[in-house]
Amino acid sequence: MGVALLALAPVEASAQRIPFEKYRLENGLEVILHEDHRTPVVAVNLWYHVGSKDEAPGKNGFAHLFEHVMFQGSRNVGEDMFFKHLERAGVSDRNGTTSNDRTNYYETLPSNQLNLALWLESDRMAFLLDHADQKTFENQREVVKNERRQNYENAPYGLVFAHVREQLFPGDHPYRLLTIGSPEDLDRASLDDVRAFFKTFYLPNNATLVVAGDINPTQAREDIARYFAPILPGPTPPVKAQPVPSTLSGTKRLRIEAEVELPRLYIHWATPHAFTQGDAEMDALALILEKGKSSRLHRRLVRELKIAQDVSAYQGSMQLASEFGIMVTLQKGKDPEEALRVVDEEIQKLRTAPPTEAEVERARAQLLSTLVFSNEKVTAKANLLNHYNQYTGDPGFIEKDVARYRAIKAADLSKAAATHLPADRRVIAVVTPTPGAPRAGRLVEVR
């Protein structure tokens, strides 16, 4: 065991288990409780099992739009009062996020303010439509469209990922489109559409509530029942939960022009979905390829050849399928094809020969330390319980998560590279600096 893992071992041993209780109310609401008295705070974390993957054709962006609408008020919470109530109570963390797979809402408060959080979440679960009107809907639609302009349409390289996604997950694949939504679908949306989305997906029988921290579990059960048990369930929502592999059968090459200073190279593969065979290995391969100055791609592209400014790699693990991506930002005037050749050489080495034990140990230590130390706060623990629950059905999966990283072997990584990073089934996008082109990127050619 290396020095990094020796240092990690005592902390990890105590962090491999997050005690919890899991039960379900009669209306279908799933509840997970975690008792932790180290700090006098409580985290409330509510996941609705709906993301952009569950949107109907022509409704791209509805899950994210609805996240915004949920903060504007409900029957007993006035317009823009949700955050004000929390701030007056001493909230430390609060927000909502939408992904391909789920929408979550969370707040962390002093433990004596648990009932406030339960009231706020239950009121909008039960009575959001009593408040949401045309004005609220139109305001939030404009907020979302402006967010898209800032983060995608006006951002350097901002729409490149959208073009890559459309090729990596072609046809009607649930992950083909961005979660932020398309301007056309957002413009076509109506208040009736929003109401229908709420009635379909925002149900107690399509949600999981985690309450974690300085709680008395018996009292917490009573409080949760008081606020949530009266909410009526609805028909089982049409949520996609079974794996949907990408149908990409060959290599797609994208030529993109953008008014940027530096050329970029993107390479993406469709990979195993979250927590299945190969997923952990892809996490480790990403680190071996790009994490730190001694990593293979950083050493070759940045330090030795000096053709790249930076390089990144990641395994994007999702519920139905995943993606493995490599991005190389080149030095001005350097050739992306040269960078592609180097990337291909390094991946081919991994396909044909295992990485060194030092590389595997370093990747394993990084994965374990990130898993353990990123979840020290009760806010993160609550979200992790919900994350494991949705993706594996087991809120206590952290023990198995640690075990799967510990079990990684060098030979497994070589096999994973050969299996999941084929040279003939991927998407390659080259961004060329072009004066007058959109900063976000203009797709010129697909072949």
Buried (B, 14 or more C-beta within 10 A) or exposed (E): EEEBBEEBEEBBEEBBEBEBBBEEBEBBBBBBBBBBEEBEBBBBBBBBBBBBBBBEEEBBBBBBBBBBBBBBBBEBBEEEBBBEBBEEBEBBBBEBEBBBBBBBBBBBBBBEBBBBBBBBBBBBBBBBBEBBEEEBBEEBBEBBBEBBBEEBBEBBBBBBBBBBBBBBBBEEBBBBBBBBBBBEBBEEBEBEBBBBBBEBBBBBBBBBBBBBBBBBEEEBBEBBBEBBEEBEBBEEBEBBEEBBEBEBEEBBBBBBBBBBEBBBBBBBBBBBBBBBEBBBBBBBBBBBBBBEEEBBBBBBBBEEBEBBBBBBBBBBBBBBBBBBBBBBBBBEEBEBEBBBEBBBEBBBBBBEEBBEEEBBBBBBBBBBBEBBEEBEBBBBBBBBBBBBBBBBEBBBBBEEBBEBBEEBEBEBBBBBBBBBBEEEBBBBBBBBBBEEBBBBBBBEEBE
